[in-house]
Amino acid sequence: MKAMILAAGLGKRMRPLTDKTPKPLLPLAGKPMIEYHIEALVAAGITEIVINHAYLGEQIEACLGDGSRLGARIIYSPEGQPMNTGGGIVNALPLLGEQAFVLLNGDVWSDYPLHQLVDRPVDHAHLVMVANPGHNEAGDFYLGEDGLLNCHARGRGLTFSGISLLSPALFAGCPPGDFPLREPLIAMMAQGAVSGEFYSGGWVDVGTPERLYSLEQELRGRSV
């Protein structure tokens, strides 16, 4: 199984921290934020990792190299301009192969056990959902009792964690270009083809300097 980490965003909400540093490389309790993802993937037995990048992407490659330092094999999918989440994945599909892959948003932190996604059967998409944080009280999708996700208030409203298992089949018919992952997900939800699970453990959308600082304090407290 392979994995992809989305790391091409501009990090506008994190300015001024991202004026000269791409968001995935911002330090978090002593190491770049993206390394938590790589370490978690390797611990789950997933060592083939694709990382897309655009803004200051050369810094990401210089920092991580081929991934051997972390026990991984990293291949990069550079973008001249950020192509949004969906477009970035389609651009990287030739590197990901024909099997389902784990997708991680580069700007979240979680202790979700990624090994649970290894060898899990999936037709199109399986999303890990979390309780709605204060900055997203309306949530993203609804998880029904049948384990399927929808957009029509059937079930419990939850927030997409940025952790998922995707099949290349999800992107069949998607043209190259700039589009969000949400578009093919919604199309497949209408066909009852997107499953989900609720995770109640640790998760943070590290989208602002304040959240980064708060998570830093939490992680340093755990280590103590």
KETI-391109 format. One line per 10 residues: number of its first residue (from 1); for each residue x negated, y, z negated of C-alpha. Coordinates in Angstrom, 3 decimals. Layout:
N
NUM> X/Y/Z ~ ...
END
This chain:
224
1> 0.000/0.000/0.000 ~ -1.127/3.552/0.769 ~ -0.221/6.860/-0.821 ~ -0.026/10.479/0.253 ~ -0.552/13.548/-1.899 ~ 0.964/16.797/-0.659 ~ -1.663/19.494/-1.167 ~ -1.117/22.017/1.617 ~ 0.909/24.665/-0.205 ~ -0.198/28.275/-0.560
11> 0.360/28.330/-4.323 ~ 1.987/31.767/-4.234 ~ 3.690/31.368/-7.616 ~ 0.316/30.561/-9.206 ~ -1.386/33.795/-8.173 ~ -3.819/35.221/-9.133 ~ -5.190/31.773/-10.079 ~ -4.898/30.610/-6.471 ~ -6.385/33.686/-4.823 ~ -9.680/31.842/-4.346
21> -8.817/28.298/-5.420 ~ -6.243/25.925/-3.875 ~ -3.598/24.912/-6.385 ~ -4.538/21.190/-6.453 ~ -8.023/22.139/-7.695 ~ -6.879/24.344/-10.567 ~ -8.462/22.970/-13.754 ~ -6.191/21.115/-16.145 ~ -7.708/19.942/-19.433 ~ -11.165/19.626/-17.955
31> -10.591/18.371/-14.410 ~ -8.843/19.411/-11.185 ~ -5.116/18.829/-11.323 ~ -5.118/16.565/-8.246 ~ -7.497/14.122/-9.921 ~ -4.733/13.050/-12.321 ~ -2.773/11.805/-9.302 ~ -5.749/9.991/-7.827 ~ -6.601/8.309/-11.116 ~ -2.995/7.216/-11.620
41> -2.824/5.769/-8.109 ~ -6.084/3.875/-8.529 ~ -4.893/2.519/-11.892 ~ -1.777/1.229/-10.095 ~ -3.953/-0.526/-7.521 ~ -3.344/2.014/-4.755 ~ -6.731/3.126/-3.465 ~ -5.978/4.183/0.135 ~ -4.921/7.826/-0.163 ~ -4.052/10.458/2.447
51> -4.207/14.115/1.397 ~ -2.919/16.919/3.589 ~ -4.257/20.415/3.187 ~ -4.141/23.851/4.765 ~ -4.860/26.772/2.421 ~ -8.535/26.590/1.335 ~ -8.492/22.943/2.309 ~ -12.250/22.808/2.793 ~ -12.584/23.213/-0.970 ~ -10.419/20.128/-1.556
61> -12.583/18.046/0.772 ~ -15.775/19.350/-0.810 ~ -14.518/18.507/-4.299 ~ -13.075/15.052/-3.664 ~ -15.222/13.869/-0.766 ~ -14.378/10.372/0.404 ~ -12.849/9.523/-2.977 ~ -15.468/6.951/-3.944 ~ -16.317/8.885/-7.109 ~ -12.777/8.147/-8.307
71> -12.547/4.610/-6.973 ~ -10.434/5.600/-3.971 ~ -10.761/5.956/-0.224 ~ -9.453/9.370/0.799 ~ -8.529/10.391/4.328 ~ -7.567/14.003/5.013 ~ -4.780/15.354/7.180 ~ -5.687/19.003/7.813 ~ -3.091/21.492/8.979 ~ -3.896/24.776/10.650
81> -0.869/26.281/8.952 ~ 1.248/24.678/6.212 ~ 3.915/22.537/7.903 ~ 6.247/22.208/4.899 ~ 6.694/18.879/3.163 ~ 8.494/16.981/5.917 ~ 6.358/18.299/8.735 ~ 3.181/17.549/6.817 ~ 4.232/13.942/6.286 ~ 5.142/13.440/9.959
91> 1.765/14.891/10.925 ~ 0.066/12.331/8.658 ~ 2.136/9.265/9.628 ~ -0.559/7.899/11.991 ~ -2.855/7.703/8.960 ~ -0.257/6.052/6.740 ~ 0.591/3.063/8.888 ~ 3.881/1.223/9.274 ~ 4.519/0.186/5.665 ~ 6.219/2.098/2.866
101> 3.943/4.500/0.991 ~ 3.963/6.368/-2.297 ~ 4.344/10.144/-1.979 ~ 3.270/12.561/-4.706 ~ 3.740/16.310/-4.801 ~ 0.362/17.807/-5.625 ~ 1.838/20.396/-8.000 ~ 3.498/18.087/-10.523 ~ 2.096/16.168/-13.477 ~ 3.674/13.014/-14.830
111> 2.859/9.853/-16.767 ~ 5.308/7.854/-14.649 ~ 3.937/4.292/-14.220 ~ 3.223/4.209/-10.491 ~ 2.694/0.440/-10.501 ~ 6.491/0.151/-10.639 ~ 6.624/1.353/-7.033 ~ 4.100/-1.178/-5.743 ~ 5.785/-3.861/-3.629 ~ 9.220/-2.413/-4.372
121> 11.509/-3.050/-1.368 ~ 12.783/0.138/0.289 ~ 14.649/0.709/3.538 ~ 14.214/4.472/3.755 ~ 13.499/6.185/0.447 ~ 13.442/5.680/-3.306 ~ 13.126/8.814/-5.471 ~ 12.100/9.173/-9.099 ~ 14.435/11.658/-10.763 ~ 14.061/13.576/-14.024
131> 16.259/15.697/-16.297 ~ 16.830/19.209/-15.001 ~ 14.241/21.667/-16.373 ~ 15.145/25.209/-17.285 ~ 13.919/26.554/-13.951 ~ 16.143/24.121/-11.991 ~ 19.260/23.725/-14.100 ~ 21.474/22.899/-11.105 ~ 19.294/19.940/-10.172 ~ 18.583/18.616/-6.688
141> 20.624/15.438/-6.167 ~ 23.146/13.235/-7.939 ~ 22.383/9.693/-9.067 ~ 25.404/7.410/-8.947 ~ 26.050/4.313/-11.035 ~ 25.256/2.279/-7.927 ~ 21.680/3.578/-7.990 ~ 22.150/5.657/-4.842 ~ 21.481/9.382/-4.525 ~ 23.902/11.886/-2.991
151> 24.468/15.613/-2.622 ~ 28.160/15.657/-3.493 ~ 28.372/15.689/-7.289 ~ 28.998/11.968/-7.568 ~ 27.061/10.877/-10.617 ~ 24.515/12.650/-12.789 ~ 22.813/15.776/-11.454 ~ 19.044/15.401/-11.681 ~ 15.823/16.952/-10.379 ~ 13.556/15.259/-7.857
161> 10.256/14.646/-9.640 ~ 8.104/14.820/-6.504 ~ 7.338/11.108/-6.920 ~ 8.822/8.768/-4.331 ~ 8.446/5.671/-2.234 ~ 9.101/6.371/1.437 ~ 9.367/4.261/4.555 ~ 8.169/5.683/7.877 ~ 11.677/4.802/9.079 ~ 12.937/7.838/7.130
171> 11.291/10.058/9.735 ~ 12.531/8.283/12.851 ~ 13.664/10.971/15.275 ~ 12.064/13.823/13.306 ~ 10.156/16.066/15.722 ~ 6.733/17.471/14.815 ~ 6.833/20.896/13.250 ~ 7.774/22.766/10.110 ~ 10.632/21.227/8.106 ~ 11.234/20.191/4.481
181> 11.406/16.585/3.293 ~ 14.869/17.401/1.990 ~ 16.329/17.355/5.528 ~ 15.773/13.665/6.393 ~ 16.545/12.705/2.799 ~ 19.975/14.339/2.959 ~ 20.662/12.726/6.317 ~ 19.890/9.282/4.876 ~ 21.859/9.982/1.691 ~ 24.919/10.484/3.862
191> 24.391/6.899/5.035 ~ 23.921/5.568/1.509 ~ 20.293/4.758/2.260 ~ 18.395/6.608/-0.505 ~ 18.042/5.020/-3.929 ~ 16.863/6.611/-7.127 ~ 15.915/6.020/-10.719 ~ 15.922/8.235/-13.804 ~ 12.642/8.712/-15.640 ~ 12.738/10.199/-19.129
201> 8.995/10.298/-19.797 ~ 6.450/13.037/-19.333 ~ 6.865/15.284/-16.313 ~ 6.024/18.917/-15.532 ~ 6.449/20.979/-12.388 ~ 3.205/22.932/-12.654 ~ 4.511/25.840/-10.614 ~ 3.442/28.861/-12.646 ~ 0.399/29.892/-14.691 ~ 2.557/29.713/-17.812
211> 3.521/26.066/-17.190 ~ -0.081/25.203/-16.383 ~ -1.220/26.715/-19.683 ~ 1.524/24.935/-21.625 ~ 0.624/21.578/-20.079 ~ -3.060/22.243/-20.751 ~ -2.305/22.711/-24.449 ~ -0.205/19.551/-24.544 ~ -2.842/17.383/-22.874 ~ -5.632/18.716/-25.068
221> -3.445/18.039/-28.098 ~ -2.960/14.434/-26.970 ~ -6.706/13.935/-26.587 ~ -7.292/15.240/-30.110
END
